[in-house]
């Protein structure tokens, strides 16, 4: 619902935040080392984390563990994902495997093997039927829940694949790699556009909006970038992190982007003119210029905010 942000870091904690940047619970502690990846279920009730200690852990919003740590990976867990129905957890690790679990911590299939090196990233389709993985071997791979491959490995990146995402309809895959490109694929492994170029170095993370129209990427150059499906940029690069951007996510309505970086911060960015206008109107709602507009410009600005955001009751109180 776009109200809760989850982050994991090298301090070994998982943290929950609201949109005002306030913490929602005590830091979730349990991992013995870096937390490499986090995910949250569609209903917002289950948080998944994977860490350097080789475990996958499940938490509720109060920071309580929901099961014993999921153990099976023989090396650090690099990436986790959870299905839309919250019933299937996917993890990928430095042991070159992709693993499937239920909420009780039981494995759902034999480990998925095929990558010739570390698995850097995993994703699962909304219907829970397609799993995507990207690895240090430079390939993107597709699997079903039985661990069978659905296509030949997707090859194109000239370096390792750091991040993968899959569209809500399960028909498009996005990958970001060490070659500085973002790439789009269909389920048959065909490219859907020319590689998206703009990052000046490694692309560390990619995400795709729920409507499948906006792609977000973050990289070593410290920028967050937005693209359409034709590979055109949708805005100037988002700058603010004082180091690399390690992770990006996008809200279900496509209006807010979240990024986490090497500077230890989580940052929120709003997209679209309505989102920016709402920020302005919210901040100026009780400003003297708006509560008692004296100029035509101020009156016109009030009317814009009333038209789009302020309720009739608020209008009356502000007249």
CORTAJO-V369884 format. One line per field, one symbol per residue. ss: DSSP state (@ for helix, = for strand, . for the rest). phi: phi as a letter, one per 20 degrees, with the letter a starting at -180 (. if undefined). A space follows every 50 residues. Layout:
ss = ???
phi = ???
This chain:
ss = ....====....=====.....=....==.....======......==== =...=====.....=....==.....======......=====...==== =.....=....==.....======......=====...=====.....=. ...==.....======......=====...=====.....=....==... ..======......=====...=====.....=....==.....====== .....======....=====..@@@@@@@@@@@@...@@@@....@@@@@ @@@@@@@@...@@@@@@@.
phi = .mdcddccbfenddcdcefenefeafgedrfdpgeebcbcffemecddcc cffnddcdcefenefeafgedrfebgeebcbcffemdcddccbfemddcd cefenefdafgedrfebgeebcbcffemecdcccbfenddcdcefenefd afgedrfebfeebcbcffemdcddcccfenddcdcefenefdafgedrfe ageebcbcffemdcdcbcbffnddcdcefenefdafgedrfeafeebcbc ffemecddcccfenddcdcddnffffffgffffdgdfgfefbfddfffff fgfffffeceffffgffef
